[in-house]
């Protein structure tokens, strides 16, 4: 099981996550990164999924490293 987390407070609205992985990421009405289908926990977006799809690529492309990927509860990126 994978979990993707976006720390929205640190987002710089560059759009790299959306460019790399449009099936999981979009910029919301405030131009802040949003995980499609996620739930809001405090001011973070969190999504649990069986397949991380391109979440790792999006995390690696983020210039401010606010996208985190966990596998079975362990942060892998």
mmJSON file of the N, C-alpha and C atoms, coordinates in Angstrom:
{"data_MODEL":{"atom_site":{
"group_PDB":["ATOM","ATOM","ATOM","ATOM","ATOM","ATOM","ATOM","ATOM","ATOM","ATOM","ATOM","ATOM","ATOM","ATOM","ATOM","ATOM","ATOM","ATOM","ATOM","ATOM","ATOM","ATOM","ATOM","ATOM","ATOM","ATOM","ATOM","ATOM","ATOM","ATOM","ATOM","ATOM","ATOM","ATOM","ATOM","ATOM","ATOM","ATOM","ATOM","ATOM","ATOM","ATOM","ATOM","ATOM","ATOM","ATOM","ATOM","ATOM","ATOM","ATOM","ATOM","ATOM","ATOM","ATOM","ATOM","ATOM","ATOM","ATOM","ATOM","ATOM","ATOM","ATOM","ATOM","ATOM","ATOM","ATOM","ATOM","ATOM","ATOM","ATOM","ATOM","ATOM","ATOM","ATOM","ATOM","ATOM","ATOM","ATOM","ATOM","ATOM","ATOM","ATOM","ATOM","ATOM","ATOM","ATOM","ATOM","ATOM","ATOM","ATOM","ATOM","ATOM","ATOM","ATOM","ATOM","ATOM","ATOM","ATOM","ATOM","ATOM","ATOM","ATOM","ATOM","ATOM","ATOM","ATOM","ATOM","ATOM","ATOM","ATOM","ATOM","ATOM","ATOM","ATOM","ATOM","ATOM","ATOM","ATOM","ATOM","ATOM","ATOM","ATOM","ATOM","ATOM","ATOM","ATOM","ATOM","ATOM","ATOM","ATOM","ATOM","ATOM","ATOM","ATOM","ATOM","ATOM","ATOM","ATOM","ATOM","ATOM","ATOM","ATOM","ATOM","ATOM","ATOM","ATOM","ATOM","ATOM","ATOM","ATOM","ATOM","ATOM","ATOM","ATOM","ATOM","ATOM","ATOM","ATOM","ATOM","ATOM","ATOM","ATOM","ATOM","ATOM","ATOM","ATOM","ATOM","ATOM","ATOM","ATOM","ATOM","ATOM","ATOM","ATOM","ATOM","ATOM","ATOM","ATOM","ATOM","ATOM","ATOM","ATOM","ATOM","ATOM","ATOM","ATOM","ATOM","ATOM","ATOM","ATOM","ATOM","ATOM","ATOM","ATOM","ATOM","ATOM","ATOM","ATOM","ATOM","ATOM","ATOM","ATOM","ATOM","ATOM","ATOM","ATOM","ATOM","ATOM","ATOM","ATOM","ATOM","ATOM","ATOM","ATOM","ATOM","ATOM","ATOM","ATOM","ATOM","ATOM","ATOM","ATOM","ATOM","ATOM","ATOM","ATOM","ATOM","ATOM","ATOM","ATOM","ATOM"],
"id":[1,2,3,4,5,6,7,8,9,10,11,12,13,14,15,16,17,18,19,20,21,22,23,24,25,26,27,28,29,30,31,32,33,34,35,36,37,38,39,40,41,42,43,44,45,46,47,48,49,50,51,52,53,54,55,56,57,58,59,60,61,62,63,64,65,66,67,68,69,70,71,72,73,74,75,76,77,78,79,80,81,82,83,84,85,86,87,88,89,90,91,92,93,94,95,96,97,98,99,100,101,102,103,104,105,106,107,108,109,110,111,112,113,114,115,116,117,118,119,120,121,122,123,124,125,126,127,128,129,130,131,132,133,134,135,136,137,138,139,140,141,142,143,144,145,146,147,148,149,150,151,152,153,154,155,156,157,158,159,160,161,162,163,164,165,166,167,168,169,170,171,172,173,174,175,176,177,178,179,180,181,182,183,184,185,186,187,188,189,190,191,192,193,194,195,196,197,198,199,200,201,202,203,204,205,206,207,208,209,210,211,212,213,214,215,216,217,218,219,220,221,222,223,224,225,226,227,228,229,230,231],
"type_symbol":["N","C","C","N","C","C","N","C","C","N","C","C","N","C","C","N","C","C","N","C","C","N","C","C","N","C","C","N","C","C","N","C","C","N","C","C","N","C","C","N","C","C","N","C","C","N","C","C","N","C","C","N","C","C","N","C","C","N","C","C","N","C","C","N","C","C","N","C","C","N","C","C","N","C","C","N","C","C","N","C","C","N","C","C","N","C","C","N","C","C","N","C","C","N","C","C","N","C","C","N","C","C","N","C","C","N","C","C","N","C","C","N","C","C","N","C","C","N","C","C","N","C","C","N","C","C","N","C","C","N","C","C","N","C","C","N","C","C","N","C","C","N","C","C","N","C","C","N","C","C","N","C","C","N","C","C","N","C","C","N","C","C","N","C","C","N","C","C","N","C","C","N","C","C","N","C","C","N","C","C","N","C","C","N","C","C","N","C","C","N","C","C","N","C","C","N","C","C","N","C","C","N","C","C","N","C","C","N","C","C","N","C","C","N","C","C","N","C","C","N","C","C","N","C","C","N","C","C","N","C","C"],
"label_atom_id":["N","CA","C","N","CA","C","N","CA","C","N","CA","C","N","CA","C","N","CA","C","N","CA","C","N","CA","C","N","CA","C","N","CA","C","N","CA","C","N","CA","C","N","CA","C","N","CA","C","N","CA","C","N","CA","C","N","CA","C","N","CA","C","N","CA","C","N","CA","C","N","CA","C","N","CA","C","N","CA","C","N","CA","C","N","CA","C","N","CA","C","N","CA","C","N","CA","C","N","CA","C","N","CA","C","N","CA","C","N","CA","C","N","CA","C","N","CA","C","N","CA","C","N","CA","C","N","CA","C","N","CA","C","N","CA","C","N","CA","C","N","CA","C","N","CA","C","N","CA","C","N","CA","C","N","CA","C","N","CA","C","N","CA","C","N","CA","C","N","CA","C","N","CA","C","N","CA","C","N","CA","C","N","CA","C","N","CA","C","N","CA","C","N","CA","C","N","CA","C","N","CA","C","N","CA","C","N","CA","C","N","CA","C","N","CA","C","N","CA","C","N","CA","C","N","CA","C","N","CA","C","N","CA","C","N","CA","C","N","CA","C","N","CA","C","N","CA","C","N","CA","C","N","CA","C","N","CA","C","N","CA","C","N","CA","C","N","CA","C"],
"label_alt_id":[null,null,null,null,null,null,null,null,null,null,null,null,null,null,null,null,null,null,null,null,null,null,null,null,null,null,null,null,null,null,null,null,null,null,null,null,null,null,null,null,null,null,null,null,null,null,null,null,null,null,null,null,null,null,null,null,null,null,null,null,null,null,null,null,null,null,null,null,null,null,null,null,null,null,null,null,null,null,null,null,null,null,null,null,null,null,null,null,null,null,null,null,null,null,null,null,null,null,null,null,null,null,null,null,null,null,null,null,null,null,null,null,null,null,null,null,null,null,null,null,null,null,null,null,null,null,null,null,null,null,null,null,null,null,null,null,null,null,null,null,null,null,null,null,null,null,null,null,null,null,null,null,null,null,null,null,null,null,null,null,null,null,null,null,null,null,null,null,null,null,null,null,null,null,null,null,null,null,null,null,null,null,null,null,null,null,null,null,null,null,null,null,null,null,null,null,null,null,null,null,null,null,null,null,null,null,null,null,null,null,null,null,null,null,null,null,null,null,null,null,null,null,null,null,null,null,null,null,null,null,null],
"label_comp_id":["UNK","UNK","UNK","UNK","UNK","UNK","UNK","UNK","UNK","UNK","UNK","UNK","UNK","UNK","UNK","UNK","UNK","UNK","UNK","UNK","UNK","UNK","UNK","UNK","UNK","UNK","UNK","UNK","UNK","UNK","UNK","UNK","UNK","UNK","UNK","UNK","UNK","UNK","UNK","UNK","UNK","UNK","UNK","UNK","UNK","UNK","UNK","UNK","UNK","UNK","UNK","UNK","UNK","UNK","UNK","UNK","UNK","UNK","UNK","UNK","UNK","UNK","UNK","UNK","UNK","UNK","UNK","UNK","UNK","UNK","UNK","UNK","UNK","UNK","UNK","UNK","UNK","UNK","UNK","UNK","UNK","UNK","UNK","UNK","UNK","UNK","UNK","UNK","UNK","UNK","UNK","UNK","UNK","UNK","UNK","UNK","UNK","UNK","UNK","UNK","UNK","UNK","UNK","UNK","UNK","UNK","UNK","UNK","UNK","UNK","UNK","UNK","UNK","UNK","UNK","UNK","UNK","UNK","UNK","UNK","UNK","UNK","UNK","UNK","UNK","UNK","UNK","UNK","UNK","UNK","UNK","UNK","UNK","UNK","UNK","UNK","UNK","UNK","UNK","UNK","UNK","UNK","UNK","UNK","UNK","UNK","UNK","UNK","UNK","UNK","UNK","UNK","UNK","UNK","UNK","UNK","UNK","UNK","UNK","UNK","UNK","UNK","UNK","UNK","UNK","UNK","UNK","UNK","UNK","UNK","UNK","UNK","UNK","UNK","UNK","UNK","UNK","UNK","UNK","UNK","UNK","UNK","UNK","UNK","UNK","UNK","UNK","UNK","UNK","UNK","UNK","UNK","UNK","UNK","UNK","UNK","UNK","UNK","UNK","UNK","UNK","UNK","UNK","UNK","UNK","UNK","UNK","UNK","UNK","UNK","UNK","UNK","UNK","UNK","UNK","UNK","UNK","UNK","UNK","UNK","UNK","UNK","UNK","UNK","UNK","UNK","UNK","UNK","UNK","UNK","UNK"],
"label_asym_id":["A","A","A","A","A","A","A","A","A","A","A","A","A","A","A","A","A","A","A","A","A","A","A","A","A","A","A","A","A","A","A","A","A","A","A","A","A","A","A","A","A","A","A","A","A","A","A","A","A","A","A","A","A","A","A","A","A","A","A","A","A","A","A","A","A","A","A","A","A","A","A","A","A","A","A","A","A","A","A","A","A","A","A","A","A","A","A","A","A","A","A","A","A","A","A","A","A","A","A","A","A","A","A","A","A","A","A","A","A","A","A","A","A","A","A","A","A","A","A","A","A","A","A","A","A","A","A","A","A","A","A","A","A","A","A","A","A","A","A","A","A","A","A","A","A","A","A","A","A","A","A","A","A","A","A","A","A","A","A","A","A","A","A","A","A","A","A","A","A","A","A","A","A","A","A","A","A","A","A","A","A","A","A","A","A","A","A","A","A","A","A","A","A","A","A","A","A","A","A","A","A","A","A","A","A","A","A","A","A","A","A","A","A","A","A","A","A","A","A","A","A","A","A","A","A","A","A","A","A","A","A"],
"label_entity_id":["1","1","1","1","1","1","1","1","1","1","1","1","1","1","1","1","1","1","1","1","1","1","1","1","1","1","1","1","1","1","1","1","1","1","1","1","1","1","1","1","1","1","1","1","1","1","1","1","1","1","1","1","1","1","1","1","1","1","1","1","1","1","1","1","1","1","1","1","1","1","1","1","1","1","1","1","1","1","1","1","1","1","1","1","1","1","1","1","1","1","1","1","1","1","1","1","1","1","1","1","1","1","1","1","1","1","1","1","1","1","1","1","1","1","1","1","1","1","1","1","1","1","1","1","1","1","1","1","1","1","1","1","1","1","1","1","1","1","1","1","1","1","1","1","1","1","1","1","1","1","1","1","1","1","1","1","1","1","1","1","1","1","1","1","1","1","1","1","1","1","1","1","1","1","1","1","1","1","1","1","1","1","1","1","1","1","1","1","1","1","1","1","1","1","1","1","1","1","1","1","1","1","1","1","1","1","1","1","1","1","1","1","1","1","1","1","1","1","1","1","1","1","1","1","1","1","1","1","1","1","1"],
"label_seq_id":[1,1,1,2,2,2,3,3,3,4,4,4,5,5,5,6,6,6,7,7,7,8,8,8,9,9,9,10,10,10,11,11,11,12,12,12,13,13,13,14,14,14,15,15,15,16,16,16,17,17,17,18,18,18,19,19,19,20,20,20,21,21,21,22,22,22,23,23,23,24,24,24,25,25,25,26,26,26,27,27,27,28,28,28,29,29,29,30,30,30,31,31,31,32,32,32,33,33,33,34,34,34,35,35,35,36,36,36,37,37,37,38,38,38,39,39,39,40,40,40,41,41,41,42,42,42,43,43,43,44,44,44,45,45,45,46,46,46,47,47,47,48,48,48,49,49,49,50,50,50,51,51,51,52,52,52,53,53,53,54,54,54,55,55,55,56,56,56,57,57,57,58,58,58,59,59,59,60,60,60,61,61,61,62,62,62,63,63,63,64,64,64,65,65,65,66,66,66,67,67,67,68,68,68,69,69,69,70,70,70,71,71,71,72,72,72,73,73,73,74,74,74,75,75,75,76,76,76,77,77,77],
"pdbx_PDB_ins_code":[null,null,null,null,null,null,null,null,null,null,null,null,null,null,null,null,null,null,null,null,null,null,null,null,null,null,null,null,null,null,null,null,null,null,null,null,null,null,null,null,null,null,null,null,null,null,null,null,null,null,null,null,null,null,null,null,null,null,null,null,null,null,null,null,null,null,null,null,null,null,null,null,null,null,null,null,null,null,null,null,null,null,null,null,null,null,null,null,null,null,null,null,null,null,null,null,null,null,null,null,null,null,null,null,null,null,null,null,null,null,null,null,null,null,null,null,null,null,null,null,null,null,null,null,null,null,null,null,null,null,null,null,null,null,null,null,null,null,null,null,null,null,null,null,null,null,null,null,null,null,null,null,null,null,null,null,null,null,null,null,null,null,null,null,null,null,null,null,null,null,null,null,null,null,null,null,null,null,null,null,null,null,null,null,null,null,null,null,null,null,null,null,null,null,null,null,null,null,null,null,null,null,null,null,null,null,null,null,null,null,null,null,null,null,null,null,null,null,null,null,null,null,null,null,null,null,null,null,null,null,null],
"Cartn_x":[0.849,0.0,0.888,0.543,1.268,0.426,1.094,0.419,1.201,0.485,1.067,0.61,1.535,1.228,1.805,1.002,1.463,1.346,2.469,2.487,2.128,0.868,0.361,0.969,1.32,1.877,3.203,3.938,5.238,5.206,4.039,3.921,4.241,5.051,5.421,4.639,3.671,2.791,3.53,4.628,5.402,4.717,3.889,3.15,3.921,5.121,5.9,5.201,4.532,3.829,2.722,1.991,0.904,1.455,2.578,3.192,3.641,4.247,4.806,3.732,2.704,1.72,0.301,-0.249,-1.574,-2.712,-2.502,-3.567,-3.711,-2.696,-2.767,-2.734,-2.141,-1.94,-2.56,-3.052,-3.542,-3.298,-3.3,-3.246,-4.675,-4.992,-6.359,-6.616,-7.762,-8.158,-7.188,-6.403,-5.393,-4.003,-3.937,-2.676,-1.755,-2.351,-1.605,-1.783,-0.699,-0.749,-1.831,-2.554,-3.648,-3.571,-3.711,-3.781,-5.238,-5.522,-6.89,-7.439,-8.601,-9.25,-8.729,-7.908,-7.302,-8.227,-7.822,-8.513,-7.575,-8.16,-7.392,-7.189,-5.938,-5.581,-4.749,-5.289,-4.721,-4.655,-3.487,-3.418,-2.606,-2.591,-1.925,-2.972,-2.636,-3.466,-2.847,-3.695,-3.22,-4.084,-3.414,-4.117,-3.447,-4.233,-3.737,-4.145,-3.212,-3.451,-2.663,-3.166,-2.463,-1.271,-1.393,-0.374,0.008,1.265,1.675,1.68,1.456,1.43,2.668,2.492,3.631,3.913,3.424,3.638,5.104,5.91,7.347,7.979,7.596,8.129,7.76,6.527,6.088,6.879,7.09,7.862,9.285,9.879,11.25,11.339,10.258,10.275,10.013,9.523,9.15,10.409,10.569,11.784,11.885,10.762,10.788,10.513,10.421,10.307,9.178,7.978,6.829,5.914,6.296,5.527,6.276,5.569,6.185,5.465,6.233,5.679,6.066,5.052,5.261,4.837,5.596,5.194,5.119,3.941,3.692,4.125,3.834,4.104,5.506,6.384,7.774,7.983,8.536,8.767,9.879,9.558,10.564,11.05,10.346,10.793,10.155],
"Cartn_y":[-1.183,0.0,1.237,2.199,3.457,4.591,5.607,6.824,8.0,8.894,10.122,11.273,12.176,13.327,14.575,15.628,16.928,17.916,18.535,19.59,20.901,21.23,22.351,23.698,23.869,25.143,25.48,24.476,24.714,24.789,24.6,24.572,25.946,25.949,27.195,27.391,26.527,26.632,26.509,25.76,25.627,24.722,23.779,22.904,21.695,21.453,20.313,18.985,18.868,17.622,17.352,18.386,18.256,17.93,18.52,18.243,16.794,16.271,14.92,13.856,14.183,13.18,13.761,14.133,14.766,13.858,12.545,11.66,11.671,12.166,12.227,13.641,14.584,15.926,17.001,18.031,19.225,20.413,21.605,22.811,23.239,23.527,23.911,25.371,25.883,27.259,28.303,27.957,28.866,28.594,27.761,27.349,26.594,25.825,24.984,23.524,22.748,21.336,20.598,19.748,18.963,17.56,16.546,15.163,14.862,14.493,14.197,13.014,13.204,12.148,12.008,12.943,12.85,13.403,13.179,13.797,14.839,15.866,16.948,16.617,16.572,16.348,17.551,18.363,19.679,20.435,20.855,21.499,20.654,19.345,18.421,17.621,17.24,16.285,14.912,13.897,12.53,11.582,10.634,9.632,8.289,7.301,5.934,5.216,4.439,3.789,2.488,1.569,0.303,0.504,1.459,1.695,3.167,3.447,4.845,5.562,4.803,5.347,6.195,7.455,8.332,9.251,8.898,9.724,9.915,8.874,8.994,9.986,9.918,10.867,12.302,12.503,13.845,14.321,13.429,13.799,14.172,13.414,13.704,15.005,15.384,16.605,17.866,17.713,18.869,19.607,20.876,21.6,21.912,21.907,22.203,20.963,19.805,18.506,18.443,18.888,18.851,17.663,16.807,15.599,14.419,13.65,12.507,11.234,10.16,8.853,7.867,7.153,6.131,4.767,3.748,2.382,1.588,1.049,0.283,1.065,2.373,3.208,3.769,3.418,3.87,4.869,6.04,7.048,6.578,6.507,6.082,7.264,8.389,9.595,10.808],
"Cartn_z":[0.0,0.0,0.0,-0.825,-0.923,-0.368,0.152,0.567,-0.002,-0.673,-1.202,-0.325,0.001,0.839,0.19,0.106,-0.37,0.789,1.148,2.155,1.458,1.441,0.662,1.059,2.322,2.777,2.098,1.648,1.027,-0.482,-1.082,-2.548,-3.14,-4.195,-4.881,-6.181,-6.453,-7.634,-8.954,-8.966,-10.207,-11.227,-10.757,-11.656,-12.161,-11.643,-12.132,-11.844,-10.698,-10.374,-11.388,-11.737,-12.711,-14.099,-14.466,-15.768,-15.877,-14.804,-14.8,-14.594,-13.808,-13.405,-13.365,-14.537,-14.551,-14.104,-14.077,-13.612,-12.09,-11.368,-9.904,-9.347,-10.07,-9.523,-10.402,-9.74,-10.426,-9.506,-10.086,-9.272,-9.005,-7.741,-7.393,-7.742,-7.328,-7.673,-7.133,-6.122,-5.582,-6.136,-7.185,-7.823,-6.864,-5.956,-5.018,-5.44,-5.343,-5.717,-4.94,-5.654,-5.082,-5.663,-4.792,-5.256,-5.564,-6.782,-7.215,-6.405,-5.804,-5.022,-3.604,-3.167,-1.832,-0.759,0.486,1.615,2.213,2.814,3.437,4.9,5.338,6.732,7.149,8.059,8.359,7.035,6.593,5.269,4.304,4.53,3.619,2.859,1.625,0.886,1.074,1.33,1.512,0.69,0.028,-0.761,-0.563,-0.132,-0.048,-1.314,-1.875,-3.15,-3.247,-4.02,-4.251,-5.177,-6.105,-7.126,-7.076,-6.842,-6.725,-8.073,-9.156,-10.512,-10.727,-10.988,-11.254,-10.081,-8.89,-7.713,-7.375,-7.581,-7.315,-8.282,-9.551,-10.536,-10.169,-9.719,-9.318,-8.11,-7.141,-5.95,-6.319,-7.22,-7.652,-8.439,-9.118,-9.927,-9.113,-7.887,-7.066,-6.584,-6.98,-6.601,-5.105,-4.396,-2.963,-2.105,-2.741,-2.076,-1.047,-1.463,-0.551,-0.825,-1.788,-2.089,-1.487,-0.663,0.014,-0.405,-0.55,-0.923,0.165,0.665,1.694,1.118,1.462,1.109,2.4,2.674,3.9,5.142,5.17,6.33,6.43,5.485,5.499,4.371,4.703,3.666,2.741,1.438,0.45,-0.373,-0.291,-0.99,-0.358],
"occupancy":[1.0,1.0,1.0,1.0,1.0,1.0,1.0,1.0,1.0,1.0,1.0,1.0,1.0,1.0,1.0,1.0,1.0,1.0,1.0,1.0,1.0,1.0,1.0,1.0,1.0,1.0,1.0,1.0,1.0,1.0,1.0,1.0,1.0,1.0,1.0,1.0,1.0,1.0,1.0,1.0,1.0,1.0,1.0,1.0,1.0,1.0,1.0,1.0,1.0,1.0,1.0,1.0,1.0,1.0,1.0,1.0,1.0,1.0,1.0,1.0,1.0,1.0,1.0,1.0,1.0,1.0,1.0,1.0,1.0,1.0,1.0,1.0,1.0,1.0,1.0,1.0,1.0,1.0,1.0,1.0,1.0,1.0,1.0,1.0,1.0,1.0,1.0,1.0,1.0,1.0,1.0,1.0,1.0,1.0,1.0,1.0,1.0,1.0,1.0,1.0,1.0,1.0,1.0,1.0,1.0,1.0,1.0,1.0,1.0,1.0,1.0,1.0,1.0,1.0,1.0,1.0,1.0,1.0,1.0,1.0,1.0,1.0,1.0,1.0,1.0,1.0,1.0,1.0,1.0,1.0,1.0,1.0,1.0,1.0,1.0,1.0,1.0,1.0,1.0,1.0,1.0,1.0,1.0,1.0,1.0,1.0,1.0,1.0,1.0,1.0,1.0,1.0,1.0,1.0,1.0,1.0,1.0,1.0,1.0,1.0,1.0,1.0,1.0,1.0,1.0,1.0,1.0,1.0,1.0,1.0,1.0,1.0,1.0,1.0,1.0,1.0,1.0,1.0,1.0,1.0,1.0,1.0,1.0,1.0,1.0,1.0,1.0,1.0,1.0,1.0,1.0,1.0,1.0,1.0,1.0,1.0,1.0,1.0,1.0,1.0,1.0,1.0,1.0,1.0,1.0,1.0,1.0,1.0,1.0,1.0,1.0,1.0,1.0,1.0,1.0,1.0,1.0,1.0,1.0,1.0,1.0,1.0,1.0,1.0,1.0,1.0,1.0,1.0,1.0,1.0,1.0],
"B_iso_or_equiv":[0.0,0.0,0.0,0.0,0.0,0.0,0.0,0.0,0.0,0.0,0.0,0.0,0.0,0.0,0.0,0.0,0.0,0.0,0.0,0.0,0.0,0.0,0.0,0.0,0.0,0.0,0.0,0.0,0.0,0.0,0.0,0.0,0.0,0.0,0.0,0.0,0.0,0.0,0.0,0.0,0.0,0.0,0.0,0.0,0.0,0.0,0.0,0.0,0.0,0.0,0.0,0.0,0.0,0.0,0.0,0.0,0.0,0.0,0.0,0.0,0.0,0.0,0.0,0.0,0.0,0.0,0.0,0.0,0.0,0.0,0.0,0.0,0.0,0.0,0.0,0.0,0.0,0.0,0.0,0.0,0.0,0.0,0.0,0.0,0.0,0.0,0.0,0.0,0.0,0.0,0.0,0.0,0.0,0.0,0.0,0.0,0.0,0.0,0.0,0.0,0.0,0.0,0.0,0.0,0.0,0.0,0.0,0.0,0.0,0.0,0.0,0.0,0.0,0.0,0.0,0.0,0.0,0.0,0.0,0.0,0.0,0.0,0.0,0.0,0.0,0.0,0.0,0.0,0.0,0.0,0.0,0.0,0.0,0.0,0.0,0.0,0.0,0.0,0.0,0.0,0.0,0.0,0.0,0.0,0.0,0.0,0.0,0.0,0.0,0.0,0.0,0.0,0.0,0.0,0.0,0.0,0.0,0.0,0.0,0.0,0.0,0.0,0.0,0.0,0.0,0.0,0.0,0.0,0.0,0.0,0.0,0.0,0.0,0.0,0.0,0.0,0.0,0.0,0.0,0.0,0.0,0.0,0.0,0.0,0.0,0.0,0.0,0.0,0.0,0.0,0.0,0.0,0.0,0.0,0.0,0.0,0.0,0.0,0.0,0.0,0.0,0.0,0.0,0.0,0.0,0.0,0.0,0.0,0.0,0.0,0.0,0.0,0.0,0.0,0.0,0.0,0.0,0.0,0.0,0.0,0.0,0.0,0.0,0.0,0.0,0.0,0.0,0.0,0.0,0.0,0.0],
"pdbx_formal_charge":[null,null,null,null,null,null,null,null,null,null,null,null,null,null,null,null,null,null,null,null,null,null,null,null,null,null,null,null,null,null,null,null,null,null,null,null,null,null,null,null,null,null,null,null,null,null,null,null,null,null,null,null,null,null,null,null,null,null,null,null,null,null,null,null,null,null,null,null,null,null,null,null,null,null,null,null,null,null,null,null,null,null,null,null,null,null,null,null,null,null,null,null,null,null,null,null,null,null,null,null,null,null,null,null,null,null,null,null,null,null,null,null,null,null,null,null,null,null,null,null,null,null,null,null,null,null,null,null,null,null,null,null,null,null,null,null,null,null,null,null,null,null,null,null,null,null,null,null,null,null,null,null,null,null,null,null,null,null,null,null,null,null,null,null,null,null,null,null,null,null,null,null,null,null,null,null,null,null,null,null,null,null,null,null,null,null,null,null,null,null,null,null,null,null,null,null,null,null,null,null,null,null,null,null,null,null,null,null,null,null,null,null,null,null,null,null,null,null,null,null,null,null,null,null,null,null,null,null,null,null,null],
"auth_seq_id":[1,1,1,2,2,2,3,3,3,4,4,4,5,5,5,6,6,6,7,7,7,8,8,8,9,9,9,10,10,10,11,11,11,12,12,12,13,13,13,14,14,14,15,15,15,16,16,16,17,17,17,18,18,18,19,19,19,20,20,20,21,21,21,22,22,22,23,23,23,24,24,24,25,25,25,26,26,26,27,27,27,28,28,28,29,29,29,30,30,30,31,31,31,32,32,32,33,33,33,34,34,34,35,35,35,36,36,36,37,37,37,38,38,38,39,39,39,40,40,40,41,41,41,42,42,42,43,43,43,44,44,44,45,45,45,46,46,46,47,47,47,48,48,48,49,49,49,50,50,50,51,51,51,52,52,52,53,53,53,54,54,54,55,55,55,56,56,56,57,57,57,58,58,58,59,59,59,60,60,60,61,61,61,62,62,62,63,63,63,64,64,64,65,65,65,66,66,66,67,67,67,68,68,68,69,69,69,70,70,70,71,71,71,72,72,72,73,73,73,74,74,74,75,75,75,76,76,76,77,77,77],
"auth_comp_id":["UNK","UNK","UNK","UNK","UNK","UNK","UNK","UNK","UNK","UNK","UNK","UNK","UNK","UNK","UNK","UNK","UNK","UNK","UNK","UNK","UNK","UNK","UNK","UNK","UNK","UNK","UNK","UNK","UNK","UNK","UNK","UNK","UNK","UNK","UNK","UNK","UNK","UNK","UNK","UNK","UNK","UNK","UNK","UNK","UNK","UNK","UNK","UNK","UNK","UNK","UNK","UNK","UNK","UNK","UNK","UNK","UNK","UNK","UNK","UNK","UNK","UNK","UNK","UNK","UNK","UNK","UNK","UNK","UNK","UNK","UNK","UNK","UNK","UNK","UNK","UNK","UNK","UNK","UNK","UNK","UNK","UNK","UNK","UNK","UNK","UNK","UNK","UNK","UNK","UNK","UNK","UNK","UNK","UNK","UNK","UNK","UNK","UNK","UNK","UNK","UNK","UNK","UNK","UNK","UNK","UNK","UNK","UNK","UNK","UNK","UNK","UNK","UNK","UNK","UNK","UNK","UNK","UNK","UNK","UNK","UNK","UNK","UNK","UNK","UNK","UNK","UNK","UNK","UNK","UNK","UNK","UNK","UNK","UNK","UNK","UNK","UNK","UNK","UNK","UNK","UNK","UNK","UNK","UNK","UNK","UNK","UNK","UNK","UNK","UNK","UNK","UNK","UNK","UNK","UNK","UNK","UNK","UNK","UNK","UNK","UNK","UNK","UNK","UNK","UNK","UNK","UNK","UNK","UNK","UNK","UNK","UNK","UNK","UNK","UNK","UNK","UNK","UNK","UNK","UNK","UNK","UNK","UNK","UNK","UNK","UNK","UNK","UNK","UNK","UNK","UNK","UNK","UNK","UNK","UNK","UNK","UNK","UNK","UNK","UNK","UNK","UNK","UNK","UNK","UNK","UNK","UNK","UNK","UNK","UNK","UNK","UNK","UNK","UNK","UNK","UNK","UNK","UNK","UNK","UNK","UNK","UNK","UNK","UNK","UNK","UNK","UNK","UNK","UNK","UNK","UNK"],
"auth_asym_id":["A","A","A","A","A","A","A","A","A","A","A","A","A","A","A","A","A","A","A","A","A","A","A","A","A","A","A","A","A","A","A","A","A","A","A","A","A","A","A","A","A","A","A","A","A","A","A","A","A","A","A","A","A","A","A","A","A","A","A","A","A","A","A","A","A","A","A","A","A","A","A","A","A","A","A","A","A","A","A","A","A","A","A","A","A","A","A","A","A","A","A","A","A","A","A","A","A","A","A","A","A","A","A","A","A","A","A","A","A","A","A","A","A","A","A","A","A","A","A","A","A","A","A","A","A","A","A","A","A","A","A","A","A","A","A","A","A","A","A","A","A","A","A","A","A","A","A","A","A","A","A","A","A","A","A","A","A","A","A","A","A","A","A","A","A","A","A","A","A","A","A","A","A","A","A","A","A","A","A","A","A","A","A","A","A","A","A","A","A","A","A","A","A","A","A","A","A","A","A","A","A","A","A","A","A","A","A","A","A","A","A","A","A","A","A","A","A","A","A","A","A","A","A","A","A","A","A","A","A","A","A"],
"auth_atom_id":["N","CA","C","N","CA","C","N","CA","C","N","CA","C","N","CA","C","N","CA","C","N","CA","C","N","CA","C","N","CA","C","N","CA","C","N","CA","C","N","CA","C","N","CA","C","N","CA","C","N","CA","C","N","CA","C","N","CA","C","N","CA","C","N","CA","C","N","CA","C","N","CA","C","N","CA","C","N","CA","C","N","CA","C","N","CA","C","N","CA","C","N","CA","C","N","CA","C","N","CA","C","N","CA","C","N","CA","C","N","CA","C","N","CA","C","N","CA","C","N","CA","C","N","CA","C","N","CA","C","N","CA","C","N","CA","C","N","CA","C","N","CA","C","N","CA","C","N","CA","C","N","CA","C","N","CA","C","N","CA","C","N","CA","C","N","CA","C","N","CA","C","N","CA","C","N","CA","C","N","CA","C","N","CA","C","N","CA","C","N","CA","C","N","CA","C","N","CA","C","N","CA","C","N","CA","C","N","CA","C","N","CA","C","N","CA","C","N","CA","C","N","CA","C","N","CA","C","N","CA","C","N","CA","C","N","CA","C","N","CA","C","N","CA","C","N","CA","C","N","CA","C","N","CA","C","N","CA","C","N","CA","C","N","CA","C","N","CA","C"],
"pdbx_PDB_model_num":[1,1,1,1,1,1,1,1,1,1,1,1,1,1,1,1,1,1,1,1,1,1,1,1,1,1,1,1,1,1,1,1,1,1,1,1,1,1,1,1,1,1,1,1,1,1,1,1,1,1,1,1,1,1,1,1,1,1,1,1,1,1,1,1,1,1,1,1,1,1,1,1,1,1,1,1,1,1,1,1,1,1,1,1,1,1,1,1,1,1,1,1,1,1,1,1,1,1,1,1,1,1,1,1,1,1,1,1,1,1,1,1,1,1,1,1,1,1,1,1,1,1,1,1,1,1,1,1,1,1,1,1,1,1,1,1,1,1,1,1,1,1,1,1,1,1,1,1,1,1,1,1,1,1,1,1,1,1,1,1,1,1,1,1,1,1,1,1,1,1,1,1,1,1,1,1,1,1,1,1,1,1,1,1,1,1,1,1,1,1,1,1,1,1,1,1,1,1,1,1,1,1,1,1,1,1,1,1,1,1,1,1,1,1,1,1,1,1,1,1,1,1,1,1,1,1,1,1,1,1,1]
}}}
